[in-house]
Amino acid sequence: MISGLEEFIRADVAPRAQAIDRDATIPPELVETAAALGLQRILAGRGGRPDASRIEEACEVSQAIAAHSPAVALVVAGTRLTTYLLGKYAPAHLVDRWLEPTFAGRTFGAFAITEPHAGTDIRGMSTVAELDGDRYVLNGGKCWVGFAPVADFAIVLAKVGSADRDAAMVALVVDMSSPGASGRPGPELSGFRGMPNGELSFTDVSVPATDRLEVEGFAGMMDGLNMARIDAAAYACGLLRGALVASLERANGRAAFGRPLADLAIIQRKIGRIATDYHAARALTQRAARSFAEGDGGDQDLISMAKMFSSDAARRATDEAMQIHGALGIVSDEPVNRMHRDAKVTQIFDGTSEIHETMLGRRALRAQAAGRLVPFVDDEPAAEPSAPGVGGGR
C-alpha cells in the first residue's frame, strides 16, 4: 500500500466524509494531498506510458478510500482514467500538455460517452465530428460526466460525419476553453455527493485533427470503460467494508430487550452474510483487475461479473447495516445512510446491474454454443489421485 495512504484516510478523508456528503463539495486540499501522495499516478510508467500491472494496487487504494468516502475515491480514480487514456493513446503534444498537470491535481479531464438518449446503447449517440480539412467540427452533448463542471479537457466519443448507428467513431481530446465548448453541473445526486458531475455541450467546436486518441474511438473508450468498471467494483468493495465495520460496532455497542444486539441470531446472520459478500466481492474484483493487467482491456466477462456482483452486494449490505442501526439508519446525516445512497449509485453508473446480467447471460450462452466455457465455467479440474490399492495405486 502507498506510503501515507492510511494517514491520509484517517486524518483527511474519514473526518470529512459526512460534511462532503452534506455539502456536496470536496475540499480542494484533499485533491492536492492525494496528488502529493501519488495516488493519481499509480498507473503511470516511464514517459507517461501507463503501467497496467499496478491496477490491483490502484483498486486497493480505491477500496480503502471508498470505505469512508466513495466520492473522494472517484475523484482520484477518475483522474487515473483520463491520464491512462492519454498516456496510452494520445499523441505526444497532448501528453506534454495535460498529463503532469492532471497528475498534480491542477487540471481535470472528463471521460465523455453517455448522452441523454444513449446510455448503454452507445451506438445510439448523436454527437458528431465532421472532418473539415485538418480539423474536426464537433457538435452534440454528453451527460452524467464526471468532472464536467470543472473539466479543462474532455475525451469525447463522437461519430465521424454522420449520426448513423454504424458510423465510424473517434475519441477527441477537446480543450474545454475552446469557443462553443462548455460544462455545467447536472442534477443533484443522492449518492457520491461531492464528486463534480454534469453535462458537456459542444456547438461547432473546432478540434485539430491531431487532437484525438490514436486508436479506433469506440475501442479506446471501451478500454477506459473497462477500467472504470473495475474501479466501480472497488468502490462497492469499500462500501461493503464500511457497512461491515459499522454493523459490527453497532451490534457490539447497542442493547435491546436487556441483551446486546450481538447476541441475537438474526443479527449474527446478517453480519455473517455481509462479511462473506465482502470477501467474495474483493476476490472477484482482484481477478478482474488481474485480467486487465494482462493487457487487451481485460476480460470483459470477469469485469462485468465483478462490477455487477460487488455493487449488488454493497446495496444489500448497506441495507442490512441500516436495519441493524434501526431508527438511526434512516437519519440522512448518519454514515450508514450515506453508504446506502452511495451503494445505489454503483448499481447504475458504468452499466446498470441489469445490463451486465443480460450481457453475461448472452455471452455465456454464445460461448457454450461455440464450445467454450471459460470464464463462465472453469476448466475441468484435474483428476483426483487414485487411492492406495485402487486403479493401479501402490
Buried (B, 14 or more C-beta within 10 A) or exposed (E): EBEBBEEBBEEBBBEBBBBBBEEBBBBEEBBEBBBEBBBBBBBBBEEBEBBBBBBBBBBBBBBBBBBBBBBBBBBBBBBBBBBBBBBBBBBEEBBEBBBBBBBBBEBBBBBBBBBEEBBBEBEEBBBBBBEEEEBBBBBBBBBBBBBBBBBBBBBBBBBBBEBEEEBBBBBBBBBBEBEBBBBEEBEEBBBBBBBBBBBBBBEEBBBBBEBBBEBEBBEBBBBBBBBBBBBBBBBBBBBBBBBBBBBBEBBEEBEEEEEEBBEBEEBEEBBEBBBEBBEBBBEBBBBBBBBBBEEEBBBBBBBBBBBBBBBBBBBBBBBBBBBBBEEBBEEEEBBBBBBBBBBBBBBBBBBBBEBBBBBBEEBBEEBEEEEEEEBBEEEEEEEEEEEEEEEEEE
